[in-house]
Amino acid sequence: MHVAALLLLGFLAQSSDSTASAEAKAKAQSLLTEGSALYEKGDYADALDKFKQAFATYDSPKLLFNIGQANRDLGRPVEALEAFERFLIGALDAAPETIEDAKKSVEELQKKLGRVRVDCQTDNATISLDGKDVGLAPLAKLLWATPGRHQVTARHWTFAPAIEDVEVRAGAVQTVRIVLQVPQVKAVAAQPAGAEAAAERTDLASKESKPAEASGWWMGRTWTWVAAGSAALFTVGAGAAGLAMQSKYDSLNKSCGSGSTSTTGCTDSDISAVTTRRNAANVMWALAGASAVTAGVLFFVEGHPVTVTPVAGQTVGLIGGLRY
């Protein structure tokens, strides 16, 4: 097979296409020479790249023989078969031995491959085989594929894409029927003017009227705990003030009070210090008591819904009673 690839080096010079520029032919010849050298070394991937560049530069159908050989050696039978078939159609003036070699390659590859017939009734739908676009529906030609499972896709801008799987067998033809469907659009019922705003207001009012959900008796009673905490703080403060007063009183009693041997007695400032501590303790105790009572009341009130029930007339709230 390597010999046949090298024989193609002279094909460009034999071309009778007088309209092709000498520069394009020379560049293609250079790329073909590089590709053939890589092919001889077994570097089929790089050789294929050079062959494709040569064909893009100067589209002689004879170059397709090289492309077919490289694809076959790279394990790409479908691409190789396509290249050989195009070569046989376009390169009628190629060397007889090269044409015969291409025919044998086509026969061998066809025996190893299967074909897929795509039945799609949507005109101009794009048909793809394993992600590669192969034409527009209705697709007259059969698609060559390697044995195994493949995916056929049909796409059209007015329809939802459709995908079908097909199991290909060597030497057999499998038919795939693809039906494109119009995408379903969910209809949205029109609402009267102001209905949406009214619904939002109703929902907001419903949320505001619902009490906060609680998972225990200690939940949903924020102000109850504030009052209880205040009672505890005031109690601690009252106790501290009382201890300070007692300490000051004991100190003065020993130094200048009835338990002292001093004859001068306590000063007004000393007595005022004790009185101030006593008053502070009394205020703290009063505040602690008030906070405790408030916490008790809030415990039974806070966290429960409050409703207004009319008791006279038909106007809610005109004369009403509060119920907890």
C-alpha positions in Angstrom: 0.0 0.0 0.0 2.9 2.4 0.6 4.0 2.0 -3.0 0.6 3.2 -4.3 0.9 6.2 -2.1 4.3 7.1 -3.5 2.9 6.7 -7.1 0.6 9.6 -6.5 3.5 12.0 -6.4 3.4 12.2 -10.2 -0.4 12.6 -10.5 -0.4 16.4 -10.2 2.0 16.8 -13.1 -0.2 14.7 -15.3 -3.3 16.9 -14.6 -4.7 18.6 -17.7 -6.5 21.3 -15.7 -5.0 24.4 -17.4 -7.0 26.8 -15.2 -5.3 25.8 -12.0 -2.5 28.1 -11.0 1.1 26.8 -11.1 1.6 28.1 -7.6 -1.3 26.1 -6.1 -0.1 22.9 -7.9 3.5 23.5 -6.7 2.3 23.9 -3.1 0.0 20.9 -3.2 2.9 18.8 -4.7 5.1 19.9 -1.8 2.5 18.9 0.8 1.9 15.6 -1.0 5.7 14.9 -0.9 5.8 15.6 2.9 2.7 13.5 3.5 4.1 10.6 1.6 7.3 10.7 3.6 5.4 10.7 6.8 3.2 7.8 5.5 6.3 5.7 4.8 7.5 6.2 8.4 4.1 5.0 9.7 3.0 8.4 10.9 -0.5 8.1 9.3 -2.1 10.9 11.3 0.3 13.6 10.3 0.4 12.2 6.7 -3.4 12.4 6.5 -3.2 16.0 7.7 -0.7 16.8 4.9 -2.9 15.0 2.3 -5.9 17.0 3.3 -4.0 20.3 3.1 -2.8 19.3 -0.4 -6.4 18.6 -1.4 -7.6 21.9 0.0 -4.9 23.7 -1.9 -5.5 21.9 -5.2 -8.6 19.7 -5.3 -7.4 17.0 -7.6 -9.6 13.9 -7.0 -6.5 11.8 -7.3 -5.4 13.0 -3.9 -8.4 11.2 -2.4 -6.6 7.9 -2.9 -3.9 9.0 -0.4 -6.6 10.3 2.0 -8.4 7.0 1.7 -5.3 4.9 2.5 -4.4 7.0 5.5 -7.9 6.8 6.9 -8.0 3.1 6.5 -4.6 2.6 8.3 -5.9 4.9 11.1 -8.9 2.6 11.6 -11.4 4.9 10.1 -13.2 2.7 7.6 -16.2 4.9 6.9 -14.0 7.9 6.0 -11.7 5.7 4.0 -14.6 4.2 2.0 -15.9 7.7 1.2 -12.5 8.8 0.0 -12.0 5.8 -2.2 -15.5 6.1 -3.7 -15.0 9.8 -4.6 -11.6 8.9 -6.1 -13.2 6.3 -8.4 -15.9 8.8 -9.5 -13.5 11.7 -10.2 -10.1 10.3 -11.1 -11.1 8.4 -14.2 -7.7 9.1 -15.8 -5.7 7.7 -12.9 -3.3 4.8 -13.4 -5.2 1.5 -14.0 -3.4 -0.3 -11.2 -4.3 2.5 -8.8 -8.0 2.3 -9.8 -7.9 -1.4 -9.4 -6.4 -1.1 -5.9 -9.1 1.5 -5.0 -11.9 -0.9 -6.1 -10.5 -3.8 -4.0 -10.3 -1.4 -1.0 -13.9 -0.4 -1.5 -15.1 -4.1 -1.7 -13.2 -5.0 1.5 -14.5 -2.0 3.4 -18.1 -2.5 2.4 -18.0 -6.1 3.7 -17.0 -4.8 7.1 -19.6 -2.0 7.3 -23.3 -1.7 7.5 -25.7 1.0 6.2 -28.4 3.1 7.7 -31.5 4.4 5.9 -33.0 7.5 7.5 -36.7 8.1 7.1 -37.6 11.6 8.0 -40.6 13.3 6.5 -39.7 16.8 7.6 -38.1 18.5 4.6 -34.8 20.3 5.1 -34.3 18.8 8.6 -30.6 18.4 9.3 -29.6 14.8 9.8 -26.6 13.8 11.9 -25.0 10.5 12.5 -23.1 10.3 15.8 -23.0 14.1 15.9 -21.7 14.5 12.4 -24.1 16.3 9.9 -24.6 14.1 6.8 -27.3 16.0 4.9 -30.8 17.3 4.7 -34.1 15.4 4.7 -35.3 13.7 2.7 -32.0 11.9 2.7 -31.8 9.7 -0.4 -28.4 8.1 0.2 -27.6 5.3 2.7 -25.2 6.1 5.5 -22.2 3.8 6.0 -21.5 2.9 9.6 -19.4 0.5 11.6 -21.1 -2.4 13.3 -22.6 -1.5 16.7 -24.9 1.1 18.2 -25.2 4.6 16.7 -27.2 7.7 17.2 -29.2 9.5 14.5 -30.4 13.0 15.1 -32.8 15.2 13.2 -33.0 19.0 13.8 -35.3 21.7 12.4 -35.7 25.2 13.6 -39.5 24.9 13.9 -39.5 21.5 15.6 -38.1 19.9 18.7 -34.9 17.8 18.0 -35.5 14.1 17.7 -32.9 11.3 18.5 -33.1 7.6 17.6 -30.6 4.8 18.3 -29.9 2.2 15.7 -27.9 -1.1 15.9 -25.8 -1.6 12.8 -24.8 -5.0 11.5 -22.1 -5.6 8.9 -23.5 -6.2 5.4 -27.0 -5.2 6.4 -29.2 -2.1 6.0 -31.1 -0.7 9.0 -33.9 1.8 8.7 -34.4 4.6 11.2 -37.7 6.5 11.2 -37.5 9.9 12.9 -40.6 12.0 13.5 -40.2 15.7 14.5 -42.8 17.1 16.9 -43.8 20.7 17.4 -42.6 21.8 20.8 -45.3 22.1 23.4 -45.8 25.5 24.9 -47.6 25.7 28.2 -50.5 28.2 28.0 -50.8 30.8 30.8 -54.3 31.8 31.6 -54.9 35.6 31.4 -55.8 37.3 34.6 -58.2 40.2 34.9 -56.6 43.6 35.5 -55.7 44.1 39.1 -56.2 40.4 39.9 -52.5 39.7 40.4 -52.1 42.7 42.7 -55.2 41.7 44.7 -53.8 38.2 45.0 -50.5 39.5 46.4 -52.3 41.7 48.9 -54.5 38.8 50.1 -51.4 36.6 50.4 -49.6 39.4 52.4 -52.5 39.9 54.7 -52.8 36.1 55.3 -49.1 36.0 56.2 -49.4 39.0 58.6 -52.5 37.5 60.3 -50.8 34.2 61.0 -48.9 34.0 64.3 -45.3 32.9 64.3 -45.0 29.2 64.4 -43.4 27.8 67.5 -42.0 24.4 68.1 -42.0 24.8 72.0 -43.5 26.9 74.8 -40.3 28.9 74.9 -40.5 30.0 71.3 -42.3 33.1 69.9 -42.0 35.0 73.2 -39.3 37.6 72.6 -40.6 40.3 74.9 -41.3 37.7 77.6 -37.7 36.7 77.8 -36.6 40.4 77.7 -38.7 41.1 80.7 -37.5 38.0 82.5 -33.9 38.9 81.8 -34.5 42.4 83.1 -36.0 41.0 86.3 -32.9 38.8 86.8 -30.5 41.7 86.2 -32.4 44.0 88.5 -32.5 41.2 91.2 -28.7 40.9 90.9 -28.3 44.7 91.1 -30.5 44.9 94.1 -28.6 42.2 95.9 -25.3 43.9 95.2 -26.6 47.3 96.4 -28.0 45.6 99.6 -24.7 44.0 100.3 -22.8 47.2 99.7 -25.2 49.0 102.1 -24.8 46.4 104.8 -21.0 46.4 104.5 -20.9 50.2 104.8 -23.3 50.1 107.7 -21.2 47.5 109.6 -18.1 49.6 109.0 -19.6 52.8 110.3 -21.2 51.0 113.3 -17.7 49.8 114.3 -16.0 53.1 113.8 -18.5 55.7 114.9 -21.8 53.9 115.7 -23.3 52.5 118.9 -20.8 49.6 118.9 -17.8 52.1 118.8 -15.9 53.7 121.6 -15.5 56.9 119.6 -17.2 60.0 121.1 -17.3 62.0 117.8 -20.1 60.0 116.1 -20.6 59.5 112.3 -20.6 62.4 109.9 -23.5 63.3 107.6 -21.6 62.1 104.6 -21.1 58.7 106.1 -24.8 58.4 106.9 -25.7 59.6 103.4 -23.6 56.9 101.8 -25.5 54.2 103.7 -28.8 55.8 102.8 -27.9 56.0 99.1 -27.0 52.3 99.0 -30.3 51.5 100.7 -32.3 53.6 98.2 -30.5 52.0 95.3 -31.3 48.5 96.6 -35.0 49.4 97.1 -35.2 50.8 93.5 -33.6 47.7 92.1 -36.0 45.4 94.0 -38.9 47.4 92.8 -37.8 47.2 89.2 -37.1 43.5 89.6 -40.5 42.9 90.9 -42.1 44.9 88.1 -40.1 43.1 85.4 -41.1 39.7 86.9 -44.8 40.6 86.9 -44.4 41.9 83.3 -42.7 38.6 82.2 -45.5 36.6 83.8 -48.2 38.6 82.0 -46.4 38.4 78.6 -45.9 34.7 79.1 -49.6 34.1 78.8 -50.2 36.8 76.2 -47.3 36.8 73.8 -47.3 34.1 71.1 -51.1 33.7 71.0 -53.3 35.2 68.2 -55.4 38.2 69.1 -58.8 38.4 67.5 -61.4 41.1 67.5 -65.0 39.8 67.7 -67.9 42.2 67.0 -70.5 42.3 69.8 -72.8 44.9 68.5 -73.9 45.9 65.1 -72.5 44.6 61.8 -69.3 46.7 61.6 -66.3 44.8 62.8 -64.4 46.7 65.3 -67.0 49.4 66.0 -67.7 47.8 69.4 -65.5 44.8 69.9 -63.9 42.7 72.5 -60.4 41.5 72.6 -59.9 37.8 73.2 -56.7 36.0 73.8 
